[in-house]
Amino acid sequence: MLRRLVILGGILLVVATVVLGVWLARQPGRFALVRIDLEGLVQTKQSTAMEKIDIQGGSNLLRIDPRAVKERLQDLPWVRSVQVRRVFPDALSVQISEKIPVCMGIVDERLVILDEYGQPIKPFEVGDPYLLPVVRPKGKKEAAREIVWMINLLDRFSSIKSIISEAVGFAGKRWVLYTNSGIKLLISENAEQELELLLKLQKKYKILDRKIRQVELRIPGKVAVRQ
């Protein structure tokens, strides 16, 4: 009996010590927040992220809820994922991974910036520092997949991508690429071979530097130019 009382007393002492330690640790002035290490920002302004974090210096680290901070930051349009952790004795680590802008598109009749998955990031606004092509697929059902296909295609032909202002899809997996100078490039589902042919013609004849209106590339092995 005495042994049981001793064991019970020991357990109660440990519990009381832990509770007291936690209570003391959560008191003002202990584990006070001195700095927030914020990493991964590219498009999001630091001031905007700090407003979302919304934690005052000197706050007790044990009273900060990392999950709540994460949820607030994920409301920002550019943010894809967030990791938040307390770094004792005085810091909060916030690591952000942002979405990658690859093109623009039309959503609900508004020009929006799209990410690498063909999903909207935010409406395009005057002052946004992007010179991205506008990609407009034929329909809505497979829009994201078609956008990703087009961006991957243009990424393989960087010299062509740099002069494309818009890509418009049509039925039958046909596309029209509009250059910055107004030339229309007509391509099909065999676009990779067609653009390779275009590169050869550009290298040899500077075809895209001429005063032409359209280049038809969908005829296998042939090119038709309209002035």
Phi, psi and omega in degrees: 000314180298321180297319179296320179296322179295316179297315179298319179297322178296318179297314180298323179295318179296314180299315180297322179295317179296313180300316179296320180297317178296317180298315179295320182295331182272001180283151179306138179096344179258139184048044182289136180291123179255322183213156174240117179271106185251118184232153173098000181285131176235303181265328182282133177289144180299321180297324179293317179295319181294325176297321179289323178298315170054053177231132182275146173300142182094352178296147179287127182303324182290342179267355179273130180261103181304325181295320179293321177298316179300315182296322180293319181291327181288353173284342181288139188298326184277344188280127176263314180212157183220141171236126181233130177213149177276134179242101183286143017261355193211019186225158174236125180260126180233115179246124185244137172247125185258159175288153182255119178284128182239336180195182174239158180213178179250118178232121182052043177064021177239144177280122183232156175272133182249149180267186185291352176256008180077016182259146181295139174260305181195159174296143177288135181234151177301129182105344176296127187277061182230133171244074185251146177291151174269127180244122183235096180290169184297307184235179182269333187300314181248026187302310183299316181296318180292323178296314179298319178300314182294317180295318178297322177297310182295328178297332179281348179230069188300325181292329176281318180304324184294343181249003182270128178260333182203146175232123184240128181268149178226172180300153178077023179058036176260147180225152170239123176260129179256126178276167179298335180268002175096005178282137177262127177251115183265118182230167182233197178293345175266035189300327183298313178294323182293319179286330174297319177296319179299319179298320179297318179293323179293319180294322185272320188241356183055046187298325182279353177267358182269167179274082179233162182255330188206145174234115179270115184247003187275352178275117184308122176076003182228162177224132177244127183248133177245128180266000000 
